């Protein structure tokens, strides 16, 4: 029987302790950057719209507006995007010394 004091959470759930590998290629990183950028721009645009009390979602809408803007940004980036991902990717490759293997 194991000692509950010395049992670590990572021992109880070994599969949960693995680090999730993400695609670190310049293209994927540039696409993620474009998604974050588009989300931030969307959030600023949403905040600049004057809210009407009759049709506003109130405090609940304010709480989830950032999440909505983030998802809209990710949707924009996963489609055709804004066109900045290719420039960001080229800059990442240049800064890595001309390689695009993600290492």
N, C-alpha and C positions, 0 to 999 in steps of 0.2 A: 504494500500500500504506500502511496506517495505521501510525503509531508506537505500539507496544504500551504504552510508558511513559505516553503522553499520552491513552490511551483510557480513558475513565471507564466504570464499570459501567452508568451510566444511558444512555450512548451505545450500548452493546452490546445493551441490552434496553430500547428506548424504551417499549414497552407496559407493562413492569413498573414504570416510574418514575412512572406516573400515580397520583394520590391517589384512593383509593377513596372515593366520596361515600356518606355514610350518611344515612339519613332523620333529619333533625334537628327534625322536628315535635314539639310538646309531647307529643302522644299517644305517639309512638315513644320519646321520651326517658323518659317516665314508665313505659312498659312495660319498658324496659331497666333502669330503677332498681328496679322491682318484681322483676325477675329476679335482679338482684344481691342485693337484700335477702333474697329467698326462698332463694337459694343460701347466703348466710351463715347464716341461721337453720337451714337443713338441715345445714350443716357442723357447727354447734355441737351440734345434736341427735345427729348421728352420733358426735361425739367423746364425748358423755356416756353412750353405751351401753357397758356393760362387755363386753369381748371374751372369748370362751371360746377357749382355746388349741386345742381340738380342731376348731373350726369357723371359726377366724379365718384371714384371708388373709395374716397376718403383715406383714412389711415392705412387700411389694408392695401390699397393700391400703391401708396407711397412705399410701403414695406417691400413689395415685390417688383417695383419698377426697375430696380437694378438688375434683378434676375432676368426679367423680360428683356431688358436691353442687352444683356450678355448673350442670351439665346438668339436674339435677332442678329447680333454681330457674328455669332458662330454660323448662323444660317447664311448670312451674306458671304462669309469667307468660304464656306463649303460649296457654294455655287460658283458663279463667275467672279465673285469678289469685287473689290474696288480697283484692282489693278496694281496695288502696291506690293503684293507678295513677290512678284518676279524681281522687282528692284531690291527688296530686302534679301531675297535669296542670293542674288548676285553679290550683294555686299557681304553677306555671311561667307560665301565661297571665297571672295577676295581676302577677307580677314583670316580665313583658315589656311591661306597659302595656296589656293587654287584647287583644293580637293572638295569633292561633294559626297564623300562616303559617310559623313556623319560622325567620324571619329575625332 
